[in-house]
């Protein structure tokens, strides 16, 4: 037997997955609290002991890990125009598995510098201008950053005509120069930046997050956890070699503090009378909603959905919703125990979290009229033709209503402008293996793909019910 241990150092739990790669099966999984406030190795060793109780003594051939512990990979970006280079920087950062701690457009101000210093980012992404276009903004921002004497690395990925000058201005700082994230108007080039971000994460951030000792037990700490999940989703959608994938998909991870959404799809207009507005978004896209989560950010769900909708879906009164919500804010570890009020509230919160997060992730379409007649304008990704939804998170995997909650990712007549999937099969990650399979895919892609197709629980295609 050739065994591989896969570890995800999460912000709350360290999750371990033991895999037999020869027989293409999961041997066992385990999880323990991530002890990032003391020594992250304490939680790791506890998890290893829990895993050992299930597997017995195993000598692993390899051990790989990803991490979102200690706040994950925190990035700040600055660009020229928010809708163009600023958006390109955001897409590059999120696709690399980062958590956006700040986004700035146009010229940085002294108050911006104060905010950046307080945000204490792990990496700063400095962009602005197409190649041969505006140079003043990115050069000014390099000068402003120099005032901070920054301790964080700076990645320059803007107008190539200004890159050398920016590098000279930041002499003495840790600086990396990459190709422009938007070399031409409306053209994205984010892969080189994402590769550089990953290298910085491996070489610098791992030690800064207190993972250096844990690294001694591992073959490699490879990437931020969201990057591993995105890699798994690309593999699951596209397939590898002769092993077919399931096709374009949308994936949603509803967590306690945030909700991550991934889409693996082309997303461009399907009809001749539809024009596209803005930057064509990447085939593999990730967004994260920091105000939407089942415990730490449940107020964001209630604010977005409205308490009346929460009451309708949960069957609870406004007073009872408010009481339970206040209790959950103070006791974030509380989980439902059977058919109780909390289970009903969690159903409503998870449904609305998915509804809001997917709505923000998907594109929109509006109707207009020109001299040529009726025309439609699309912004963002068109996901209407996507036939698969993958979901994970405690509120979805520990309930019998998973498919019903997942259906809130789909098109609804109440939001006709949202370009969400219209009908989709549901795949559920009940054992939290997505990040592990993303790690495994770097070395055993076909094995990782076959395990996901076997382990993810499948529900027949569903359509959005009247909300």
C-alpha positions as CSV (number, residue, x, y, z in Angstrom):
1,X,0.0,0.0,0.0
2,X,1.3,3.5,-0.9
3,X,-0.2,6.0,1.5
4,X,-0.3,9.8,1.5
5,X,-1.3,12.1,4.3
6,X,-3.0,15.3,3.4
7,X,-3.4,18.1,5.9
8,X,-5.5,21.3,5.8
9,X,-4.5,23.8,8.5
10,X,-7.9,25.6,8.7
11,X,-8.7,28.7,10.6
12,X,-10.8,26.7,13.1
13,X,-10.0,23.0,12.5
14,X,-7.0,21.1,11.2
15,X,-8.4,18.4,8.9
16,X,-6.4,15.3,8.1
17,X,-7.1,12.8,5.3
18,X,-5.2,9.5,4.8
19,X,-5.3,8.1,1.2
20,X,-4.3,4.8,-0.3
21,X,-3.3,6.0,-3.7
22,X,-2.7,2.5,-5.1
23,X,-6.3,1.4,-4.4
24,X,-7.6,4.9,-4.9
25,X,-9.5,5.2,-1.6
26,X,-9.7,7.3,1.5
27,X,-8.5,5.3,4.5
28,X,-9.8,7.7,7.2
29,X,-10.3,11.4,8.0
30,X,-9.9,13.3,11.3
31,X,-10.1,16.8,12.6
32,X,-8.9,18.7,15.6
33,X,-9.0,22.3,16.8
34,X,-6.3,24.5,15.1
35,X,-4.2,25.7,18.0
36,X,-2.8,28.7,16.2
37,X,-2.9,30.9,19.3
38,X,-0.4,28.6,21.2
39,X,1.4,26.1,19.0
40,X,-0.1,24.9,15.8
41,X,1.7,21.6,16.2
42,X,-0.4,20.8,19.3
43,X,-3.6,20.6,17.2
44,X,-1.7,18.7,14.5
45,X,-0.5,16.1,16.8
46,X,-3.9,15.6,18.4
47,X,-5.3,15.2,14.9
48,X,-2.7,12.7,14.0
49,X,-3.5,10.6,17.1
50,X,-7.2,10.7,16.2
51,X,-6.4,9.5,12.7
52,X,-4.2,6.8,14.0
53,X,-7.0,5.4,16.1
54,X,-8.9,4.8,12.8
55,X,-6.0,3.6,10.6
56,X,-3.6,2.0,13.0
57,X,0.1,2.5,12.5
58,X,0.9,3.8,9.0
59,X,4.2,5.0,7.6
60,X,3.2,7.6,5.1
61,X,5.1,7.8,1.8
62,X,4.4,11.5,1.5
63,X,2.7,14.2,3.5
64,X,1.3,17.4,1.9
65,X,-0.5,20.4,3.5
66,X,-2.3,23.6,2.7
67,X,-3.2,26.3,5.2
68,X,-5.6,29.1,5.9
69,X,-4.6,29.3,9.6
70,X,-3.8,32.6,11.3
71,X,-6.0,34.6,9.0
72,X,-5.0,32.9,5.8
73,X,-3.1,34.8,3.1
74,X,-4.0,38.4,3.6
75,X,-3.6,40.7,0.6
76,X,-4.1,44.4,-0.2
77,X,-4.3,45.6,-3.8
78,X,-4.2,49.0,-5.5
79,X,-5.0,49.8,-9.1
80,X,-5.9,52.6,-11.4
81,X,-9.6,52.3,-12.3
82,X,-11.7,50.2,-9.9
83,X,-13.7,48.5,-12.8
84,X,-10.5,47.6,-14.7
85,X,-7.0,47.1,-13.3
86,X,-8.4,47.2,-9.8
87,X,-10.9,44.4,-10.6
88,X,-8.1,42.5,-12.4
89,X,-5.9,42.7,-9.2
90,X,-8.8,41.5,-7.1
91,X,-9.5,38.5,-9.4
92,X,-5.8,37.6,-9.4
93,X,-5.6,37.7,-5.6
94,X,-8.8,35.7,-4.9
95,X,-7.8,33.1,-7.5
96,X,-4.5,32.7,-5.7
97,X,-6.3,31.8,-2.5
98,X,-5.9,35.1,-0.8
99,X,-8.2,37.0,1.6
100,X,-8.6,40.6,0.5
101,X,-7.8,42.9,3.4
102,X,-8.1,46.1,1.3
103,X,-8.7,47.4,-2.3
104,X,-7.6,50.8,-3.4
105,X,-8.1,52.7,-6.7
106,X,-6.4,55.8,-8.2
107,X,-3.7,57.5,-6.2
108,X,-3.0,56.4,-2.6
109,X,-3.5,59.0,0.1
110,X,-1.9,59.4,3.6
111,X,-5.1,58.0,5.2
112,X,-4.9,55.0,2.8
113,X,-1.3,54.4,4.0
114,X,-2.5,54.4,7.6
115,X,-5.2,51.8,6.8
116,X,-2.7,49.6,4.9
117,X,-0.3,49.7,7.8
118,X,-3.1,48.7,10.2
119,X,-4.2,45.9,7.9
120,X,-0.7,44.4,8.1
121,X,-1.1,42.5,4.8
122,X,1.1,39.5,4.0
123,X,1.4,40.7,0.4
124,X,0.7,44.0,-1.4
125,X,-0.2,43.8,-5.1
126,X,0.6,47.0,-7.0
127,X,-1.0,47.4,-10.4
128,X,-2.3,50.1,-12.7
129,X,-2.4,51.1,-16.3
130,X,-2.3,48.9,-19.4
131,X,1.1,48.5,-21.1
132,X,2.0,51.8,-22.6
133,X,-0.8,53.5,-20.9
134,X,-1.0,55.6,-17.7
135,X,2.2,55.5,-15.6
136,X,1.6,58.3,-13.2
137,X,-0.7,56.5,-10.8
138,X,1.3,53.3,-10.3
139,X,4.6,55.4,-9.9
140,X,2.9,57.7,-7.4
141,X,1.6,54.7,-5.4
142,X,5.1,53.1,-5.3
143,X,6.4,56.4,-3.8
144,X,3.6,56.4,-1.3
145,X,4.3,52.8,-0.3
146,X,8.0,53.6,0.1
147,X,7.0,56.0,2.9
148,X,5.8,53.0,5.0
149,X,9.2,51.3,4.8
150,X,7.0,48.1,4.3
151,X,7.8,44.8,6.0
152,X,5.5,43.0,3.6
153,X,6.5,41.9,0.1
154,X,5.2,44.0,-2.9
155,X,4.3,42.4,-6.2
156,X,4.4,44.9,-9.1
157,X,2.1,43.8,-12.0
158,X,1.1,47.0,-13.8
159,X,2.1,49.0,-16.8
160,X,5.4,47.4,-17.9
161,X,6.6,50.9,-19.0
162,X,6.6,51.9,-15.3
163,X,7.6,48.6,-13.6
164,X,11.4,49.3,-13.6
165,X,10.9,52.8,-12.1
166,X,8.6,51.4,-9.4
167,X,11.1,48.8,-8.6
168,X,13.8,51.4,-8.2
169,X,11.6,53.5,-6.0
170,X,11.0,50.5,-3.8
171,X,14.7,49.6,-3.6
172,X,15.5,48.0,-0.3
173,X,12.0,46.5,0.0
174,X,11.1,42.9,-0.9
175,X,9.8,43.4,-4.4
176,X,8.7,41.0,-7.2
177,X,8.0,42.2,-10.8
178,X,5.4,40.2,-12.8
179,X,3.7,40.8,-16.2
180,X,0.8,43.2,-16.2
181,X,-2.4,41.7,-15.0
182,X,-4.1,43.7,-17.7
183,X,-1.7,44.3,-20.6
184,X,-4.5,45.5,-22.9
185,X,-7.9,46.9,-22.3
186,X,-10.2,44.1,-21.3
187,X,-7.5,41.4,-21.4
188,X,-6.6,39.5,-18.2
189,X,-3.2,38.0,-17.6
190,X,-3.4,36.8,-14.0
191,X,-1.6,33.4,-14.0
192,X,2.0,34.8,-13.6
193,X,0.9,36.9,-10.6
194,X,-0.8,33.9,-9.0
195,X,2.3,31.8,-9.5
196,X,4.4,34.5,-7.8
197,X,1.9,34.8,-4.9
198,X,2.1,31.1,-4.3
199,X,5.9,31.2,-4.3
200,X,5.9,34.0,-1.7
201,X,3.4,32.0,0.4
202,X,5.7,28.9,0.3
203,X,8.9,30.8,1.0
204,X,7.9,33.4,3.4
205,X,4.3,33.3,4.7
206,X,4.5,29.7,6.0
207,X,7.2,30.8,8.5
208,X,5.3,33.9,9.4
209,X,2.2,31.9,10.3
210,X,4.1,29.7,12.7
211,X,4.0,26.6,10.4
212,X,7.8,26.2,10.1
213,X,8.0,23.5,12.8
214,X,5.0,21.7,11.4
215,X,6.8,21.8,8.0
216,X,9.4,19.5,9.4
217,X,6.9,16.7,9.5
218,X,5.7,17.4,6.0
219,X,6.9,16.7,2.4
220,X,5.5,20.1,1.4
221,X,3.2,23.0,2.4
222,X,2.0,23.7,-1.0
223,X,-0.6,26.5,-1.2
224,X,-3.3,28.4,0.6
225,X,-6.4,26.2,1.3
226,X,-8.8,28.1,-1.1
227,X,-6.2,27.6,-3.9
228,X,-6.2,23.9,-3.1
229,X,-10.1,23.8,-3.3
230,X,-10.0,25.8,-6.6
231,X,-7.5,23.3,-8.0
232,X,-9.8,20.4,-7.0
233,X,-12.8,22.0,-8.6
234,X,-10.9,22.5,-11.9
235,X,-10.0,18.9,-11.9
236,X,-13.5,17.7,-11.0
237,X,-15.0,19.9,-13.8
238,X,-12.4,19.3,-16.5
239,X,-11.2,15.8,-15.9
240,X,-7.7,14.5,-16.5
241,X,-6.4,12.3,-19.3
242,X,-9.0,9.7,-20.1
243,X,-10.8,10.2,-16.8
244,X,-13.7,12.5,-17.6
245,X,-14.8,15.3,-15.3
246,X,-18.4,16.2,-14.4
247,X,-18.4,19.4,-16.5
248,X,-18.8,23.1,-15.6
249,X,-19.7,23.6,-12.0
250,X,-20.4,26.1,-9.2
251,X,-19.1,25.2,-5.7
252,X,-20.1,26.8,-2.4
253,X,-18.3,26.5,0.9
254,X,-20.5,28.0,3.7
255,X,-18.3,28.5,6.7
256,X,-18.7,30.1,10.1
257,X,-17.1,33.4,9.2
258,X,-17.1,33.5,5.4
259,X,-18.7,31.9,2.3
260,X,-16.5,31.0,-0.6
261,X,-17.9,30.5,-4.1
262,X,-16.1,29.0,-7.0
263,X,-17.1,28.7,-10.7
264,X,-15.5,26.6,-13.4
265,X,-17.2,27.8,-16.5
266,X,-16.7,29.9,-19.6
267,X,-19.4,32.3,-18.6
268,X,-19.6,34.3,-21.8
269,X,-22.8,35.4,-23.5
270,X,-24.7,32.7,-25.2
271,X,-26.8,34.7,-27.7
272,X,-26.0,37.0,-30.5
273,X,-28.0,39.9,-29.2
274,X,-26.1,40.0,-25.9
275,X,-23.1,42.3,-25.5
276,X,-20.5,41.9,-22.8
277,X,-19.6,44.8,-20.5
278,X,-16.5,44.9,-18.4
279,X,-13.5,42.5,-17.9
280,X,-14.1,38.9,-19.2
281,X,-13.8,36.9,-16.0
282,X,-11.5,33.9,-15.6
283,X,-12.7,30.4,-16.4
284,X,-11.8,29.4,-12.9
285,X,-13.1,32.1,-10.6
286,X,-13.3,32.4,-6.8
287,X,-15.0,35.0,-4.6
288,X,-15.2,35.2,-0.9
289,X,-18.0,37.0,1.1
290,X,-16.5,38.1,4.4
291,X,-19.8,39.3,5.8
292,X,-21.7,36.0,5.3
293,X,-21.1,33.2,7.6
294,X,-23.1,30.8,9.8
295,X,-21.8,32.0,13.2
296,X,-19.3,34.9,13.3
297,X,-21.0,36.6,10.4
298,X,-24.6,35.6,10.8
299,X,-25.6,39.2,11.2
300,X,-24.5,39.7,7.6
301,X,-26.8,37.0,6.4
302,X,-29.8,38.5,8.2
303,X,-28.9,42.0,7.0
304,X,-28.7,40.8,3.4
305,X,-31.8,38.6,3.4
306,X,-33.9,40.6,5.8
307,X,-35.3,39.2,9.0
308,X,-38.7,38.6,7.5
309,X,-37.3,36.1,5.0
310,X,-35.3,34.4,7.8
311,X,-38.6,34.1,9.7
312,X,-40.5,32.7,6.7
313,X,-37.9,30.0,6.0
314,X,-37.3,29.0,9.6
315,X,-40.9,29.2,10.8
316,X,-39.7,31.3,13.8
317,X,-40.9,34.7,15.1
318,X,-38.7,37.8,14.8
319,X,-38.2,37.8,18.5
320,X,-37.0,34.2,18.6
321,X,-34.7,34.7,15.6
322,X,-33.1,37.6,17.4
323,X,-32.7,35.7,20.6
324,X,-31.1,32.7,18.9
325,X,-28.9,34.9,16.7
326,X,-27.6,36.7,19.8
327,X,-26.9,33.4,21.5
328,X,-25.0,32.0,18.5
329,X,-22.8,35.1,18.4
330,X,-21.7,34.4,21.9
331,X,-21.5,30.6,21.5
332,X,-20.2,30.1,18.0
333,X,-19.6,26.4,18.6
334,X,-23.3,25.6,19.0
335,X,-24.7,23.1,16.6
336,X,-28.3,21.8,16.1
337,X,-29.2,18.6,17.9
338,X,-32.1,17.1,16.1
339,X,-35.3,18.7,14.9
340,X,-35.1,21.8,17.1
341,X,-35.4,25.6,16.6
342,X,-31.7,25.9,15.9
343,X,-31.9,23.4,13.1
344,X,-34.7,25.4,11.5
345,X,-32.7,28.7,11.9
346,X,-29.6,27.1,10.4
347,X,-31.6,26.0,7.4
348,X,-32.8,29.5,6.9
349,X,-29.3,31.0,7.4
350,X,-27.6,28.5,5.1
351,X,-30.2,28.9,2.4
352,X,-29.9,32.7,2.5
353,X,-26.1,32.6,2.7
354,X,-25.9,30.5,-0.5
355,X,-28.6,32.7,-2.2
356,X,-26.7,35.9,-1.4
357,X,-23.1,34.6,-2.1
358,X,-23.9,33.0,-5.4
359,X,-25.9,36.1,-6.4
360,X,-22.8,38.2,-5.9
361,X,-20.6,35.7,-7.7
362,X,-22.8,35.3,-10.8
363,X,-23.1,37.9,-13.5
364,X,-26.2,39.9,-14.3
365,X,-28.1,40.7,-17.5
366,X,-30.1,43.8,-18.3
367,X,-32.4,44.7,-21.2
368,X,-31.9,47.7,-23.4
369,X,-33.0,49.0,-26.8
370,X,-30.8,50.4,-29.6
371,X,-31.4,51.4,-33.2
372,X,-31.1,47.7,-34.0
373,X,-33.8,46.7,-31.6
374,X,-33.8,44.8,-28.4
375,X,-30.3,44.1,-26.9
376,X,-29.1,42.6,-23.7
377,X,-26.1,43.7,-21.7
378,X,-24.2,41.1,-19.6
379,X,-21.8,41.9,-16.8
380,X,-19.9,39.1,-15.1
381,X,-20.2,35.4,-15.7
382,X,-23.1,33.7,-17.3
383,X,-23.7,30.5,-15.2
384,X,-27.2,29.7,-16.5
385,X,-26.0,26.6,-18.4
386,X,-24.0,25.1,-15.5
387,X,-25.4,21.7,-14.5
388,X,-23.5,20.9,-11.3
389,X,-23.4,22.4,-7.9
390,X,-20.8,21.3,-5.3
391,X,-21.5,22.2,-1.7
392,X,-19.7,21.8,1.6
393,X,-19.7,23.3,5.1
394,X,-21.1,22.1,8.4
395,X,-24.6,23.6,7.8
396,X,-24.9,21.5,4.6
397,X,-23.3,18.3,5.5
398,X,-25.0,17.7,8.8
399,X,-28.5,18.0,7.6
400,X,-31.0,16.0,5.6
401,X,-32.1,19.1,3.7
402,X,-28.8,19.5,1.8
403,X,-30.3,19.5,-1.6
404,X,-33.0,21.9,-0.6
405,X,-30.5,24.4,0.8
406,X,-28.3,24.0,-2.3
407,X,-31.2,24.8,-4.6
408,X,-31.0,28.4,-3.4
409,X,-27.9,28.7,-5.6
410,X,-30.2,28.3,-8.6
411,X,-32.1,30.8,-10.8
412,X,-35.2,32.3,-9.2
413,X,-38.0,34.3,-11.0
414,X,-37.8,36.8,-8.2
415,X,-34.2,37.7,-9.3
416,X,-34.5,37.4,-13.1
417,X,-31.4,39.5,-13.8
418,X,-29.1,37.1,-12.0
419,X,-27.2,34.6,-14.3
420,X,-27.3,31.6,-12.0
421,X,-27.6,28.0,-12.9
422,X,-31.1,27.1,-14.0
423,X,-31.1,23.4,-13.2
424,X,-28.2,21.4,-11.6
425,X,-27.2,18.2,-10.0
426,X,-25.9,18.6,-6.4
427,X,-22.6,17.0,-5.1
428,X,-22.0,17.2,-1.4
429,X,-18.6,17.0,0.3
430,X,-19.7,15.4,3.5
431,X,-16.2,14.5,4.7
432,X,-14.3,17.8,3.9
433,X,-12.0,16.2,1.3
434,X,-12.0,19.0,-1.4
435,X,-8.8,20.8,-0.1
436,X,-7.1,17.4,0.4
437,X,-8.0,16.3,-3.2
438,X,-6.6,19.6,-4.5
439,X,-3.3,18.8,-2.8
440,X,-3.4,15.2,-4.1
441,X,-4.1,16.4,-7.6
442,X,-0.6,18.0,-7.9
443,X,0.9,14.5,-7.8
444,X,-1.9,12.0,-8.5
445,X,-4.6,13.9,-10.5
446,X,-6.4,10.8,-11.8
447,X,-6.5,9.3,-8.4
448,X,-7.8,12.5,-6.8
449,X,-10.5,12.8,-9.5
450,X,-11.7,9.3,-9.2
451,X,-11.9,9.6,-5.4
452,X,-13.9,12.8,-5.6
453,X,-16.4,11.2,-8.1
454,X,-16.8,8.3,-5.7
455,X,-16.8,10.1,-2.4
456,X,-19.0,13.2,-3.1
457,X,-22.6,12.4,-2.4
458,X,-24.9,12.9,-5.4
459,X,-28.4,14.2,-5.7
460,X,-30.5,14.3,-8.8
461,X,-30.9,17.6,-10.6
462,X,-33.0,20.2,-8.8
463,X,-34.7,23.4,-9.7
464,X,-35.2,26.5,-7.6
465,X,-38.5,26.5,-5.6
466,X,-40.6,29.6,-5.3
467,X,-39.1,31.6,-2.4
